[in-house]
Amino acid sequence: MELLLKRYFGYDEFRPMQLEIINHVLQKKDSLVLMPTGGGKSLCYQIPAIQLEGLTIVISPLISLMKDQVDNLKANGMKAEFINSTLSQNEIENIKERIKHNDVKLLYVAPERFAAEDFKLFLLMLNINLIAIDEAHCISEWGHDFRKDYRSLKILKTMFPGTPIIALTATATLKVREDILKQLTLTNPHSFISSFNRQNLNLIVTEKKKTVNKILSLVKKHHGESTIIYCFSRKDTEKIAQNLRENGFKALPYHAGLSSDIRKHNQDLFIKDKVDIIVATIAFGMGIDKPDVRLVIHETFSKSIEGYYQEIGRAGRDGLPSDCVLFYSKGDIRKHKFFLKNIHDPLTRNATINKLNQMMEYCETISCRRKNILEYLGESFPEKNCKGCDICIAPPEITESIPTQKLVYEEITKSYSNDNLFEKLRTLRREIAREKNYPPYIIFGDVSLREMGLYLPKNNEEFLRIKGVGQNKLSDYGESFLEVINDHIRENGIFHQESLRNNFEEKNNLLSNTYQKTKEMVLKKIPIEKIAHKQGITTGTIISHIEKLIDKGNIIDLNYLVSSKENLNLIKSAFEEIGIEKLAPIYDYFNGKYHYDEIKIVRAILKLERNQSRINTDTDYHKRIEQIKEIYPNAYEPWNKKEDDKLKQLYDLSVSVSEIARILKRQPSAIKSRLKNYEINY
């Protein structure tokens, strides 16, 4: 699975929970996935779409975002399309023909498509292998963004009873989660709830006085970086956008009072980095997949904590530090209450008032803001200091002048010194994006460019090790970016010293704090369930951590994690017979007697044993060769015609590989390799 991840998306490892969710989907089981914005929800259905035969349907309300999502997948080498109201009927028919000929793996559609009988009949003719419902909270009246079109999705289980459904959302209270499951009538669904903690977001609430001057101060600090400013009214968006333009900033408004063409045009300029700042009502953002927004400002507080967290979630989707500033005045409650008169249902009205009160409590709290939000969403936060909000660490005062101290509190252990090269790479990215009519982030995200500046890859092999660089992007853009990097190296007299080259090894061996904590607890022989509870993640994710630790060369005693020595030996024997690449054949071999978690632990133990064996033999290469030749005297010797004839004869007699290896006195791997030369798959 990691090979697919690197080939198509350019990442070396999965984030917490992703692999567990993907395996669950591949077993054709229904799922509800709660993962914060930027947490990697999309991969949870995109990887299975590659693996499964047939078509994956992705249902999303974000029509304005679909083209960018599909362009991004195509840039990664995947066959994806979308059908929505922006396409002509002729374009739609062409896409349908390609789908019929199995030339599309992922199809993005809006929920209103399911109101059309002809579209439903078309889908019934196809081999639908997976249905992904994005922004699943939209189906619940208890959510912050209810959409009636989503209620038509109830029919999916009736239309495709054997097809797994994965529902995904970034924010949902317990009540909303229960409603999602009820409305979609999922079959024995498993809920995967990731941590909502976005550590890279810095949460600041400040007094709403001289707001325009303070906004100018903030955008000056983030000059040249993408910024979203949320306002309560259309009038405010126009006023602030105008003020910013008068002060030399590239800023545009976005609200429902503008024509759809102007809204689309303004959004497009923002996504393509032609405009730095969008000043908008909360209608803006659902269709934004821009990973490099560095500042989100709320000129007025949101109507709910869920809505607020969804809105600030558009900052720092790439994981880099980003600021979220809210200007608070208790008097703004009058603006919100003005619209309460339009809510006639008493229950809905009371629920709306409660959410407003909770939002105001958040703004007025004197305790950690991160803890406040996470506990509202049902997640505990035991840390005494989050190191990322204005309560835990006093922020610099926001004034008219440009602040000398950054609002970013997260300690950064590595500084990116090559800002000059970063700007050169950004320029190249912008030029390529303009030629292809793509948003720049589809070419490469800021994280990729920063890594290029830090590690200075000098060839294709090193470039492929940069985060976000897969085979397709290496082929399409590698030459251009390497030319800029190598020119920069020559112009500045930079040499690939041993310490610089070792950066790649350091990068590959670097493990996150979550992995390190897992390692520490396993060394103390703490049970998996307790480790998972302490980390706030599932047992499956902990076991994935353990496998990654082993792959990185860590030596850990894992035998205490297996239920019995007998089970350990039985499962090991099955792996040795079948191979360790896949888990499902082992699970089927024992007819489901052993849980996938136990099978994965045994696989980790096998990998550990092989690593230890490799360490023991690699210390002296010549000694290793001698050890092999003691068992297989003909190992590493040239093959002759007599041996080839004997090999074919033994194969025709259905003699096992291990027995052929013994007879010909060669390693089993050499026997398999020789057979493949004759196009024989053994």
C-alpha positions in Angstrom: 0.0 0.0 0.0 2.9 2.3 0.8 4.2 1.8 -2.8 0.8 3.2 -4.1 1.0 6.1 -1.7 4.5 7.1 -2.9 3.8 6.4 -6.6 0.6 8.5 -6.9 0.8 11.0 -4.0 4.5 11.2 -3.2 4.3 10.4 0.5 6.5 7.9 2.2 4.1 7.0 5.0 0.4 7.1 6.0 -0.9 9.5 8.6 -2.5 8.0 11.7 -5.7 6.0 10.9 -5.4 6.3 7.1 -4.1 2.7 6.5 -6.6 1.2 9.0 -9.5 3.0 7.2 -8.2 1.9 3.8 -8.0 -1.7 4.8 -11.5 -1.5 6.3 -12.8 -0.2 3.0 -11.0 -2.8 1.0 -12.8 -5.4 3.0 -16.0 -3.9 1.6 -17.3 -2.6 4.9 -19.1 0.7 5.6 -17.3 3.5 7.5 -17.8 6.9 9.1 -14.6 8.9 9.1 -14.1 12.0 11.2 -10.8 13.6 10.4 -9.8 17.3 10.7 -9.4 19.5 7.6 -5.9 18.7 6.2 -5.9 15.3 8.0 -5.9 13.3 4.8 -9.5 12.1 4.4 -9.4 12.0 0.6 -6.7 9.3 0.6 -9.0 7.0 2.5 -11.1 6.5 -0.6 -8.6 7.5 -3.4 -6.2 4.6 -2.6 -9.0 2.0 -2.5 -10.3 3.4 -5.8 -6.9 2.5 -7.3 -7.0 -1.0 -5.8 -10.6 -2.0 -6.5 -12.0 -3.1 -9.8 -14.7 -0.7 -11.2 -15.7 2.9 -10.5 -15.6 4.9 -7.3 -18.3 7.6 -6.9 -17.4 10.6 -4.8 -20.3 12.7 -3.7 -19.5 16.3 -2.7 -21.4 19.6 -2.4 -18.4 21.5 -3.6 -19.0 22.1 -7.3 -16.5 24.9 -7.4 -13.8 22.6 -6.0 -14.5 19.5 -8.2 -12.3 20.6 -11.1 -9.3 21.3 -8.9 -9.8 18.0 -7.1 -9.9 16.1 -10.5 -7.0 18.2 -11.9 -4.9 17.3 -8.8 -5.7 13.6 -9.3 -4.8 13.7 -13.0 -1.5 15.5 -12.1 -0.8 12.5 -9.9 -1.5 10.1 -12.8 -5.0 8.9 -11.8 -8.0 8.6 -14.1 -10.6 10.9 -12.6 -13.5 13.0 -13.9 -16.4 15.1 -12.6 -20.0 15.6 -13.7 -21.8 18.8 -12.6 -23.8 21.8 -13.8 -20.6 23.6 -15.1 -20.3 21.0 -18.0 -22.2 21.0 -21.2 -24.4 18.0 -22.1 -22.0 17.0 -24.8 -19.1 17.0 -22.3 -21.1 14.9 -19.9 -22.0 12.3 -22.5 -18.3 12.0 -23.5 -17.4 11.3 -19.8 -20.1 8.7 -19.6 -18.7 6.9 -22.7 -15.3 6.8 -21.1 -16.8 5.4 -17.9 -18.5 2.7 -19.9 -15.2 1.7 -21.4 -13.5 1.6 -17.9 -11.4 4.6 -18.6 -12.3 6.4 -15.4 -11.6 5.2 -11.8 -13.0 8.1 -9.8 -16.1 10.2 -10.6 -17.0 13.3 -8.6 -20.7 14.3 -8.6 -22.9 16.7 -6.6 -25.7 15.2 -4.4 -28.5 16.8 -6.6 -27.5 14.5 -9.4 -29.3 11.7 -7.5 -32.6 13.5 -8.0 -32.3 12.8 -11.8 -33.8 9.4 -12.8 -31.6 9.1 -15.9 -28.4 9.5 -13.9 -29.5 6.8 -11.4 -30.3 4.4 -14.2 -26.9 5.1 -15.8 -25.1 4.3 -12.5 -27.1 1.0 -12.2 -25.5 -0.1 -15.4 -22.0 0.3 -14.0 -19.7 -1.7 -11.7 -19.6 0.7 -8.7 -17.0 -0.5 -6.3 -17.1 2.2 -3.6 -19.2 5.3 -2.7 -17.6 8.1 -0.8 -19.8 10.8 0.7 -17.7 13.9 1.5 -18.9 16.6 3.9 -21.3 14.0 5.3 -22.4 16.4 8.1 -24.5 18.1 5.5 -27.1 15.3 5.7 -27.9 16.2 9.4 -30.3 18.9 10.4 -28.4 19.0 13.7 -25.2 20.0 11.8 -23.9 23.5 11.1 -24.4 23.2 7.3 -27.6 21.1 6.6 -28.4 20.6 2.9 -31.6 19.1 1.7 -30.0 17.6 -1.4 -28.1 15.2 0.9 -31.3 13.6 2.1 -31.7 12.0 -1.4 -28.6 9.9 -0.6 -30.7 7.6 1.6 -31.4 5.7 -1.6 -27.8 4.6 -2.1 -28.0 1.5 0.1 -31.1 0.4 -1.8 -29.5 1.0 -5.2 -26.1 -0.6 -4.3 -26.7 -2.9 -1.4 -23.3 -4.7 -1.8 -21.2 -1.6 -2.3 -19.3 -0.2 0.7 -20.0 3.4 1.6 -17.5 5.7 3.4 -19.0 8.9 4.9 -16.4 11.6 5.7 -16.5 14.9 7.6 -14.1 17.2 9.4 -16.4 18.3 12.3 -19.4 16.6 13.8 -20.7 16.4 17.4 -21.9 13.0 18.7 -25.5 13.9 17.9 -24.6 14.7 14.2 -22.5 11.5 13.9 -25.5 9.4 15.1 -27.8 11.2 12.6 -25.3 10.6 9.7 -25.4 6.9 10.4 -29.2 6.9 10.7 -29.9 8.9 7.6 -27.5 6.8 5.4 -28.6 3.5 6.8 -25.1 2.1 6.7 -24.6 -1.6 7.3 -22.6 -2.4 10.6 -20.5 0.7 10.1 -17.3 1.3 11.9 -16.6 4.9 13.1 -13.1 6.1 12.8 -12.6 9.3 14.9 -9.2 10.9 14.5 -7.9 13.7 16.7 -9.3 17.1 15.9 -6.2 18.8 17.3 -4.6 20.9 14.6 -1.3 21.7 16.3 -0.1 24.0 13.6 -3.0 26.4 14.0 -2.5 29.3 16.5 -5.8 30.4 18.0 -6.1 34.1 19.0 -9.1 36.0 20.2 -8.6 39.8 20.6 -10.7 42.8 21.4 -12.7 44.2 18.5 -11.4 47.8 18.6 -9.6 49.7 15.7 -10.3 46.5 13.7 -9.3 47.8 10.3 -5.9 49.0 11.5 -5.3 45.6 13.3 -6.2 43.8 10.1 -3.8 45.9 8.1 -1.1 45.0 10.7 -1.8 41.3 10.3 -1.8 41.2 6.5 1.4 43.2 6.4 3.0 40.5 8.6 1.7 37.8 6.2 2.6 39.9 3.1 2.6 37.7 -0.1 0.8 34.8 1.7 -2.8 33.6 1.2 -5.3 35.1 3.7 -9.1 34.7 4.2 -11.0 37.4 6.1 -14.5 36.4 7.2 -17.1 39.2 7.7 -20.7 39.1 8.9 -22.3 41.1 6.1 -21.8 41.8 2.4 -21.3 45.5 3.2 -18.4 44.7 5.5 -16.7 42.5 3.0 -16.8 45.2 0.3 -15.6 47.9 2.8 -12.6 45.9 4.1 -11.6 44.7 0.6 -11.7 48.2 -0.7 -9.6 49.5 2.3 -7.0 46.8 1.7 -6.7 47.6 -2.0 -6.3 51.3 -1.1 -3.3 50.2 1.1 -1.6 48.4 -1.7 -2.9 44.8 -1.1 -4.3 42.5 -3.6 -7.8 41.8 -2.1 -11.2 40.9 -3.5 -14.7 40.4 -1.9 -16.8 37.3 -2.1 -20.4 37.1 -1.1 -23.9 36.0 -2.3 -24.7 39.5 -3.6 -22.1 39.2 -6.4 -23.0 37.4 -9.6 -21.9 33.8 -9.8 -19.5 34.7 -12.6 -17.8 37.4 -10.4 -17.7 35.0 -7.4 -16.1 32.3 -9.6 -13.6 34.8 -11.1 -12.6 36.1 -7.7 -12.2 32.7 -6.2 -10.2 31.5 -9.2 -7.7 34.5 -8.8 -7.3 33.6 -5.2 -6.7 29.9 -5.8 -4.2 30.6 -8.5 -2.2 33.0 -6.3 -3.0 36.1 -8.4 -4.8 37.6 -5.4 -3.5 37.2 -1.9 -6.6 38.1 0.2 -10.2 37.2 -0.1 -12.7 39.1 2.2 -15.8 37.0 2.4 -19.0 36.0 4.2 -19.1 32.4 5.5 -20.5 31.3 2.1 -16.9 31.3 1.0 -14.5 28.4 1.8 -16.4 25.2 1.3 -15.1 25.1 -2.2 -11.5 25.8 -1.2 -8.8 23.1 -1.2 -5.9 25.6 -1.0 -3.3 24.1 1.3 -1.2 27.2 1.9 -3.6 29.7 3.6 -1.4 31.2 6.3 -3.9 33.6 8.0 -7.7 33.3 8.7 -9.3 36.4 10.3 -12.9 36.5 11.7 -14.1 40.1 11.8 -17.2 38.9 13.7 -17.5 35.7 15.7 -19.1 32.6 14.1 -22.6 31.3 14.9 -21.3 28.0 16.2 -18.1 26.4 17.3 -18.4 23.7 14.6 -18.8 26.4 12.0 -15.8 28.3 13.4 -13.6 25.3 13.5 -14.6 24.4 9.9 -13.7 27.9 8.8 -10.3 28.2 10.5 -9.6 24.7 9.2 -8.9 26.3 5.9 -5.7 27.6 7.3 -2.5 25.5 7.2 -3.9 22.4 5.5 -0.3 21.5 4.5 0.7 21.3 8.2 2.8 24.5 8.3 2.2 27.0 11.1 -0.7 29.4 10.4 -2.6 32.0 12.4 -6.3 32.2 13.2 -7.4 35.6 14.7 -10.9 36.4 15.9 -12.0 39.9 16.7 -14.6 39.7 19.6 -17.2 42.1 20.7 -20.1 41.0 22.9 -22.3 43.5 21.0 -22.0 41.4 17.8 -24.6 39.1 19.3 -27.2 41.6 18.0 -26.2 40.8 14.4 -26.8 37.1 14.9 -30.1 37.5 16.9 -31.5 39.6 14.0 -31.7 36.4 11.9 -33.2 34.3 14.7 -36.7 35.8 13.9 -36.6 33.8 10.6 -36.4 30.5 12.5 -39.9 29.5 13.4 -39.3 26.0 14.7 -38.8 26.3 18.6 -36.4 23.4 18.8 -34.2 24.7 15.9 -34.3 28.2 17.4 -33.3 27.0 20.8 -30.5 24.9 19.4 -29.2 27.9 17.4 -29.2 30.1 20.5 -27.3 27.5 22.5 -24.7 27.3 19.8 -24.3 31.1 19.8 -23.9 31.0 23.6 -21.3 28.3 23.4 -19.4 30.3 20.8 -19.4 33.4 23.1 -18.2 31.3 26.0 -15.3 30.2 23.9 -14.4 33.8 23.1 -14.7 34.9 26.8 -12.9 31.8 28.3 -9.8 32.3 30.4 -8.7 28.7 29.9 -6.9 27.1 26.9 -8.8 27.7 23.7 -7.6 24.5 22.1 -8.8 22.5 25.1 -12.2 24.3 24.9 -12.8 23.4 21.2 -11.6 19.8 21.5 -13.8 19.1 24.5 -16.8 20.6 22.7 -16.1 18.1 19.9 -15.9 15.2 22.4 -12.1 14.9 22.6 -10.1 15.3 25.8 -6.9 17.4 25.9 -4.8 16.6 29.0 -2.0 19.0 28.2 -1.8 22.0 30.6 -0.3 24.3 28.0 -1.1 23.9 24.3 1.6 26.4 23.3 -0.6 27.7 20.5 -3.3 30.0 21.8 -3.4 33.5 23.3 -4.4 32.1 26.7 -1.5 29.7 27.1 1.1 32.0 25.7 0.6 35.8 25.7 0.7 37.0 22.1 2.3 40.2 20.9 -0.1 43.1 20.9 -1.8 43.5 17.5 -1.4 47.2 16.6 -1.1 49.4 13.5 2.6 48.6 13.2 4.0 45.4 11.9 4.6 43.1 14.9 8.2 42.1 15.3 7.2 38.9 17.1 5.4 36.2 15.1 2.1 34.9 16.3 3.4 31.4 15.5 4.2 29.7 18.8 5.0 26.2 17.7 8.6 25.5 18.2 10.3 24.8 14.9 13.4 22.6 15.3 14.5 23.1 11.7 14.7 26.5 10.0 14.4 26.8 6.3 17.4 28.9 5.5 17.1 28.8 1.7 14.4 31.5 1.3 16.0 32.7 -1.9 15.7 29.3 -3.5 12.2 28.9 -2.2 11.1 32.1 -4.0 12.8 30.8 -7.2 10.9 27.5 -6.9 7.6 29.4 -6.3 8.2 31.4 -9.4 8.8 28.3 -11.5 5.7 26.7 -9.9 3.6 29.7 -10.8 4.8 29.7 -14.4 4.0 26.0 -14.9 0.6 26.4 -13.2 -0.2 29.3 -15.6 0.7 27.2 -18.6 -1.5 24.3 -17.4 -4.2 26.6 -16.0 -3.8 24.8 -12.6 -3.7 26.3 -9.1 0.0 26.4 -8.2 -0.5 24.0 -5.3 -1.5 21.2 -7.7 2.1 21.3 -9.2 3.7 21.2 -5.7 2.7 22.4 -2.3 4.8 24.7 -0.1 6.0 21.7 2.0 7.5 20.2 -1.1 9.2 23.4 -2.1 10.6 23.9 1.4 12.0 20.4 1.4 13.6 21.0 -1.9 15.3 24.1 -0.4 16.4 22.1 2.6 17.6 18.9 1.1 18.8 20.3 -2.3 18.2 17.1 -4.4 20.6 16.9 -7.3 19.1 14.1 -9.3 15.9 12.1 -10.0 16.6 9.6 -7.2 17.0 12.3 -4.6 14.1 14.4 -6.0 11.8 11.4 -5.7 12.5 11.3 -1.9 10.9 14.8 -1.5 7.5 14.8 0.1 4.8 15.2 -2.5 6.9 13.9 -5.4 5.5 10.8 -7.0 6.4 9.1 -10.3 4.1 11.2 -12.4 5.3 14.5 -10.9 8.9 13.4 -11.2 8.3 12.7 -14.9 6.4 15.9 -15.6 8.3 18.5 -13.5 11.5 16.9 -12.1 13.8 18.2 -14.8 12.6 21.8 -14.5 12.8 21.9 -10.7 16.2 20.1 -10.6 17.6 22.6 -13.1 16.6 25.6 -10.8 18.0 23.8 -7.8 21.3 22.8 -9.4 21.7 26.3 -10.9 21.2 27.8 -7.4 23.8 25.4 -6.0 26.4 26.4 -8.6 25.6 30.2 -8.4 26.0 30.2 -4.6 29.0 27.8 -4.3 27.0 25.2 -2.4 28.6 21.8 -2.3 26.9 18.5 -1.5 29.0 17.9 1.6 28.5 14.8 3.6 26.5 16.6 6.2 24.1 17.9 3.5 23.7 14.5 2.0 23.0 13.0 5.4 19.9 15.3 5.6 18.1 12.7 3.5 19.1 9.9 5.9 17.9 12.1 8.8 14.7 12.8 6.9 14.0 9.1 6.3 14.8 8.1 9.9 12.8 11.0 11.5 9.8 9.8 13.4 7.0 12.0 14.8 6.4 12.3 18.6 3.4 10.0 18.3 5.7 7.2 17.0 8.3 7.9 19.7 5.6 7.7 22.4 4.4 4.4 21.0 8.0 3.1 21.0 8.6 4.1 24.6 5.4 2.4 25.8 6.1 -0.8 23.9 9.6 -0.9 25.4 7.8 -0.8 28.8 5.6 -3.7 27.6 2.4 -1.8 28.0 -0.6 -3.5 26.4 -1.7 -2.3 23.0 -5.2 -1.2 24.2 -3.7 1.0 26.9 -1.2 2.6 24.4 -4.1 3.3 22.0 -6.1 4.9 24.8 -3.2 7.1 26.0 -2.5 8.2 22.4 -6.1 8.8 21.6 -6.0 6.5 18.5 -7.0 3.0 17.6 -5.1 -0.3 18.3 -4.8 -0.8 14.5 -3.0 2.5 14.2 -0.6 1.6 17.1 0.3 -1.6 15.3 1.0 0.3 12.1 3.3 2.5 14.2 5.1 -0.6 15.5 5.6 -1.9 11.9 7.0 1.5 10.9 9.4 1.5 13.8 10.6 -2.0 12.8 11.0 -0.8 9.2 13.2 2.1 10.5 15.5 -0.4 12.1 14.3 -0.2 15.7 14.9 -3.3 17.9 11.9 -3.9 20.1 10.7 -7.0 22.0 7.1 -7.7 20.6 6.6 -11.2 21.8 4.5 -10.1 24.8 1.9 -8.8 22.4 1.0 -12.2 21.0 -1.8 -14.2 22.7 0.3 -17.4 22.9 3.6 -19.0 21.6 1.5 -21.6 19.7 -0.4 -18.9 17.8 2.9 -17.1 17.1 4.4 -20.2 15.5 1.3 -21.1 13.5 1.0 -17.6 12.0 4.7 -17.4 11.3 4.6 -20.7 9.5 1.7 -19.4 7.3 3.7 -16.2 6.5 6.7 -18.2 5.5 4.6 -20.4 3.2 2.4 -17.6 1.7 4.7 -14.5 2.0 4.5 -11.4 4.2 3.3 -8.9 1.6 -0.5 -9.2 2.2 -2.6 -9.9 5.3 -5.8 -11.1 3.7 -4.4 -14.4 2.5 -3.2 -15.2 6.0 -6.6 -14.2 7.5 -8.4 -16.5 4.9 -5.9 -19.3 5.5 -7.1 -19.6 9.1 -10.8 -18.9 8.2 -10.9 -15.8 10.3 -9.6 -17.5 13.4 -7.0 -14.7 14.1 -7.8 -11.0 14.1 -6.0 -8.8 11.6 -4.3 -7.0 14.5 -2.6 -10.2 15.8 -1.6 -11.2 12.2 0.0 -7.8 11.8 1.9 -8.1 15.1 3.3 -11.5 14.0 4.3 -9.9 10.7 6.2 -7.2 12.6 8.0 -9.9 14.7 9.0 -11.6 11.5 10.3 -8.4 10.0 12.2 -7.7 13.3 13.8 -11.2 13.2 14.9 -10.6 9.5 16.3 -7.2 10.4 18.3 -8.7 13.2 19.6 -11.5 11.0 20.5 -8.9 8.4 22.4 -6.8 10.9 24.3 -9.9 12.1 25.3 -10.9 8.5 25.8 -7.4 7.0 28.7 -6.6 9.4 31.0 -8.6 7.2 29.9 -8.9 3.5 32.5 -11.5 2.6 31.6 -13.6 5.7 27.9 -13.3 4.6 28.7 -14.7 1.1 30.7 -17.5 2.7 27.7 -18.3 5.0 25.4 -18.5 2.0 27.8 -20.6 0.0 28.1 -23.1 2.9 24.4 -23.8 2.4 24.2 -23.2 -1.4 27.7 -23.9 -2.9 26.7 -22.7 -6.4 25.3 -19.4 -5.2 26.6 -16.4 -7.2 28.2 -18.6 -9.7 27.3 -18.3 -13.5 24.5 -20.6 -14.7 25.4 -23.2 -17.4 23.2 -25.0 -19.9 23.3 -28.2 -17.9 21.8 -26.5 -14.9 19.2 -24.7 -17.0 18.1 -28.0 -18.5 17.9 -29.6 -15.1 15.9 -26.6 -13.8 13.3 -26.9 -16.5 13.1 -30.7 -16.0 12.5 -30.3 -12.3 9.9 -27.6 -12.9 8.0 -29.8 -15.3 7.9 -32.5 -12.6 6.3 -29.9 -10.2 9.2 -30.1 -7.8 9.0 -27.3 -5.1 11.4 -24.3 -5.3 13.0 -25.3 -2.0 13.7 -28.8 -3.3 15.1 -27.5 -6.6 17.3 -25.1 -4.6 18.7 -28.1 -2.6 19.4 -30.1 -5.7 21.0 -27.3 -7.7 22.7 -26.0 -4.6 21.5 -22.4 -5.3 19.3 -20.0 -3.2 15.5 -20.2 -3.6 15.4 -16.6 -4.7 17.9 -17.4 -7.5 15.7 -20.3 -8.6 12.6 -18.0 -8.8 14.5 -15.3 -10.6 15.8 -17.9 -13.2 12.3 -19.2 -13.8 11.0 -15.7 -14.4 13.7 -15.3 -17.1 11.8 -18.0 -18.9 8.6 -16.2 -18.2 7.5 -18.8 -15.7 5.7 -17.5 -12.6 6.3 -20.0 -9.8 
